[in-house]
Amino acid sequence: MFAVPAVLRRAFGMAVGLCGAGAFAWPRFQAALIARIAAWRAAAAPEEPCDCDRLWLAALEDVLVERSAVSAGEVAERAGALARRRPGPGRRGRPGRGHAH
């Protein structure tokens, strides 16, 4: 079991939802994520922790910009807006708490 930050949950949800809506093919997103992780590993210090939510969002932005579905920065802007939302009726999670899997 581990806690998943809310931003990463939302980034994953955005990726799955957009893929399901036909914005891109999942293998293309996987390739973009793998490329982002490889670039981070090549540049990061050995002890530097991975900023997974940033890499997910960057990969999502890569595929959406590539498809001209959004302009650069719009994905991060929308993810930030979602991260600031408070859970309300019908939404799972609580601000500041991880979600155990």
Buried (B, 14 or more C-beta within 10 A) or exposed (E): EEEBBBBBBBBBEBBEEBBEEEBBEEEBBEBBBEBBBEEBEEEEEEEEEEBBBBBBBBBBBBBBBEEEBBEEEEBBEBBEEBBEEEEEEEEEBEEEEBBEE
